[in-house]
Amino acid sequence: MPFVVEILVHTPIWVWAVLVLLIWFGLSATRDREVSAKRVLITPAIATLLVLGHLLADAPTATELAALALGLAFGSVIGAIRYGASGSRRVAIGRLYLPGSWSSLLVLLTIFFIRYVSGVLDAVAPQLVTSTLVLAATTLVSGLLVGMSATMAVLRLHLAYSAT
């Protein structure tokens, strides 16, 4: 247990601030709400920035790029399926009604957790973070979550602005 406390104590304050903001944003998405169409871009934008920040920190390997592509592809399919059952509807041109959902919170916290654990492992066991299996797994899951949230956002944008 002292090891865990040591990790938590040495985590920079800004990381906790980011976590609080992600939780706040994710929890706000759990309520039914009417939003501007542009707001649906927030979750995929944050998720993409978190994933790109990781990939651009070091030169991505071919394995990471393949895992990212596979994750994006599967995530896009899952996002399209989830969108079909999401209950989103257009209120006016450029405005949407979105039923509350825990998916934004789950997406953001999962990507945060992946990045946090990767950072901790990089500090205490760098050989694990650079292993092909860990890189592929974390990039695949991150790509899946980005693909899912981005696909749902694009479909919602289409709904908000399409002539119906």
N, C-alpha and C positions, 0 to 999 in steps of 0.2 A: 504494500500500500504506500509506503514512503516514496517509491519510484513514481507512482501516479501523481502524488502531491507535488513532487519535484517537477514533473512535466507541467502541471497546471500552473505552478508558481512562476515558472520560466516562460510561460506563454506571454507574448507581448500584449499590452493592453488593447492595442488597435484590433487584435484578433477577436477579443471579447466584444468590442464595439461592433465589428462586422457581424458577429453571431447575433447580437441583440437586434440589429437592423434586419437581418434575414428572418429572424423569428417574428418580429413585428410585421414585416411585409407578408410573410406566409400566413400568419394568423388573420390578418385583414382579409385575405382571400377565402377564409372559411365562412364568411357571411355572404348571404345573397346581396348583390349590389348591382347598381347601374353604373357603367363606366364609359369613358371615351374609348374609342377603338384603339388609340395609341397606348393606352394603359396595359393592354394585353401583351405588349412587347416587353414589359419590364422583367418578368420572370425569365424568358429565354435570353434576354440581354445580360442579366446578371449571371445566369448559368454559363453562357458563352464566355463572358469575361473571366470567370473563375477557371474554366477549362483552358482557354487560350493562354491565360497567365501561366499556367503550369506547362503547357506545351512550348511556349516561347521562351521560358526560363532557360531551357536547354534545347539543343537541336533535337527535334523529335526523330525517333528511330523509325525505320520502315514498319516495324511491328506496331509501334504506337499509332502510326498513320493508318495502318490497316485496321487496327482495333477501333480507332475513331470512326472510320468510314463504315465499318460493320455496325457499330453502335448507333450512328446517325441513321443508317438505313432501317434497322429494327425499330429504333425509337420513332421514326417517322410513321411506320406502320401502326405502332401502338398509339401514337398521337392521333392518327386518323380514326382509329377505332374508338378511342376515348372521346374524341370530339363528337362523333355520331351519337353518343349516349350522354353528352354533357348537359343538354338542356339550355344551351346558350340561345339567345334570340335577339334580333335587332329591335331596338326600341324606336330609333330614328336613325337617319343616315349618320353614320359615324358614332353611334351610341349603342351599347349592348347591355343586355341584362345577363348577368352571369350568376348561376346558382353557386352557393358556397361549396368549396371543395378543399380538401386537405392536400391535394396533389402539389400545389405550388410550394407549400411548406416542406413536403417530403422531398421534392426535387432539390430545393435550395439547401436543406440541411444534409441531404445525402452527399451532394457535391462538396459542401463545406467540410463534412466529416472526412471524406476521401482526401481532401487537400490538407486537413489538419493532421490526420494520421500519417500521410506522406511526409509532412514537415517534421513530425516527431521522429519517424523512422530515419529520415535523412540525418537527423542530429545524433541518434543513438545507434543506428545500424544501417549506414548508407548502402551497404552491399545488398540489403533487402529491397530498397527503393529502386535500385538500378537493375534488379533482376527482371528478365524478360517477362516472366509470368505476372509479377506484380504490376509492371508497366502496362502490359496488355489488359489485365483485368480492370485496373482503375480507369484506364482510358476508354475501354469498352463501356463500362457502366456510365461514365461521365458523358460519353457520346450518345448513349441511349437516352439519357435524361434530357440532354440538350435537344436531340432530335424530336423527342416526344413533345417537349414544351414549345419548341419552335413551330412544329407542324400544327399544333393546336392554335397557336397565335396567328399563323398565316390563314388558317381556315376561318378563324373568328374575324380577322380583318376582311376577308372575302365576304363573309356574312354581313358585316357592318356597312360595306360599301357597294354590294351588288344590287342590281335593280331587281327587286322582287315584286 
